[in-house]
Amino acid sequence: MCGSHQGGYGGFRGRGFRFRGGFPSREEWLERLQAHREQLEQDLANVAELIERLGGSPGQAAPQE
């Protein structure tokens, strides 16, 4: 066997949400997912703004200042 082989769930161990005090309730999941969605929306807005500042579309040249 290879020394890096992980049994059971393999590469999935240690990924995803961490649960302290047990598995979260439905309400806690909903809060976490809503917060995650809000963060993703903010990240998307930041990326869109940066693209706009750099020239609009990937095929366009950036404006010379």
C-alpha positions as CSV (number, residue, x, y, z in Angstrom):
1,M,0.0,0.0,0.0
2,C,1.0,3.5,-0.6
3,G,2.1,5.5,2.4
4,S,-0.2,8.4,1.5
5,H,-3.3,6.2,1.4
6,Q,-6.1,7.3,3.7
7,G,-8.8,4.8,4.6
8,G,-12.4,5.4,5.1
9,Y,-13.4,8.8,3.5
10,G,-9.9,9.5,2.2
11,G,-9.4,13.0,1.0
12,F,-12.6,14.3,2.5
13,R,-11.4,14.1,6.0
14,G,-10.9,17.6,7.5
15,R,-12.8,19.5,4.8
16,G,-16.0,21.5,5.1
17,F,-17.7,23.0,8.1
18,R,-16.3,22.3,11.6
19,F,-18.9,21.4,14.2
20,R,-18.4,22.3,17.8
21,G,-20.9,21.0,20.2
22,G,-22.6,18.6,17.7
23,F,-24.2,18.8,14.4
24,P,-25.9,22.2,13.7
25,S,-29.7,22.5,13.7
26,R,-31.7,23.5,10.6
27,E,-31.8,27.1,11.8
28,E,-28.0,27.2,12.3
29,W,-27.4,25.7,8.8
30,L,-29.7,28.4,7.4
31,E,-27.8,31.2,9.1
32,R,-24.5,29.8,8.0
33,L,-25.6,29.4,4.4
34,Q,-27.2,32.9,4.3
35,A,-24.0,34.4,5.6
36,H,-21.9,32.4,3.1
37,R,-24.2,33.6,0.3
38,E,-23.9,37.2,1.4
39,Q,-20.1,36.9,1.4
40,L,-20.2,35.3,-2.1
41,E,-22.4,38.2,-3.4
42,Q,-19.9,40.7,-1.9
43,D,-17.0,38.9,-3.5
44,L,-18.8,38.8,-6.9
45,A,-19.5,42.6,-6.6
46,N,-15.8,43.2,-5.9
47,V,-14.7,41.1,-8.9
48,A,-17.2,42.9,-11.2
49,E,-15.9,46.2,-10.0
50,L,-12.3,45.2,-10.6
51,I,-13.2,43.9,-14.1
52,E,-14.9,47.2,-14.8
53,R,-11.9,49.2,-13.6
54,L,-9.5,47.1,-15.7
55,G,-11.3,47.6,-18.9
56,G,-14.8,46.1,-19.0
57,S,-14.3,42.7,-20.7
58,P,-11.4,40.3,-21.0
59,G,-10.9,41.0,-24.7
60,Q,-10.6,44.8,-24.2
61,A,-7.3,46.5,-23.5
62,A,-7.1,48.3,-20.2
63,P,-7.4,52.1,-20.3
64,Q,-4.0,53.9,-20.3
65,E,-3.7,56.4,-17.5
